[in-house]
Amino acid sequence: MVSPNTVETEDEYIHVQFRDPDQFDEIRTPDWAENPAHSVSEGSEVRMGREEENDDWEVESVLLKKSVGEEKAEEKAKQIVDKIES
């Protein structure tokens, strides 16, 4: 299981970062990731990254609504990553 690198509150979201965005050549918020994300926490978003030499997309970060709270945000973000990467 991947553990978050940082958990920060920004504007209306709590940003739970799992991987350094600088390691990716491309970062997207794919529509297909919305279903597993919303099944854990309504209104959350998943940012996926892809390295140039690799076709695999990995979760870079998860954004959860600020109302979730930082303590629960980390737990919920891990659940979302588990659903996507398993």
Residue pairs with C-beta under 8 A, 6 or more apart in sequence:
1 78
1 81
1 82
2 18
2 19
2 59
2 78
2 81
2 85
3 18
3 78
4 16
4 17
4 18
4 74
4 77
4 78
5 17
5 18
5 19
5 20
6 15
6 16
6 17
7 14
7 15
7 16
7 17
7 70
7 73
7 74
8 14
8 15
8 17
9 15
9 66
9 70
11 66
12 65
12 66
13 45
13 63
13 64
13 65
13 66
14 63
14 64
14 65
14 66
14 68
14 69
14 70
14 73
15 61
15 62
15 63
16 61
16 62
16 63
16 64
16 73
16 74
16 77
17 60
17 61
18 59
18 60
18 61
18 62
18 77
18 81
19 49
19 58
19 59
19 60
19 61
21 27
21 47
21 49
21 60
21 61
23 49
23 51
24 49
24 50
24 51
24 58
24 60
25 50
25 51
25 52
26 49
26 50
27 47
27 48
27 49
27 50
27 60
28 47
28 48
28 49
28 50
28 57
29 45
29 46
29 47
29 48
30 46
30 48
30 57
33 45
33 46
33 48
33 84
34 45
34 46
36 46
36 80
36 83
36 84
37 44
37 45
37 46
37 62
37 80
37 84
38 44
39 83
40 76
40 79
40 80
40 83
41 64
41 65
41 68
41 76
41 80
42 65
43 64
43 65
44 62
44 63
44 64
44 65
44 76
44 77
44 80
45 62
45 63
46 59
46 61
46 62
46 63
46 80
46 84
47 59
47 60
47 61
47 62
47 63
48 57
48 58
48 59
48 60
49 57
49 58
49 59
49 60
50 56
50 57
50 58
58 85
59 80
59 81
59 84
59 85
62 76
62 77
62 80
62 81
64 73
64 76
64 77
68 76
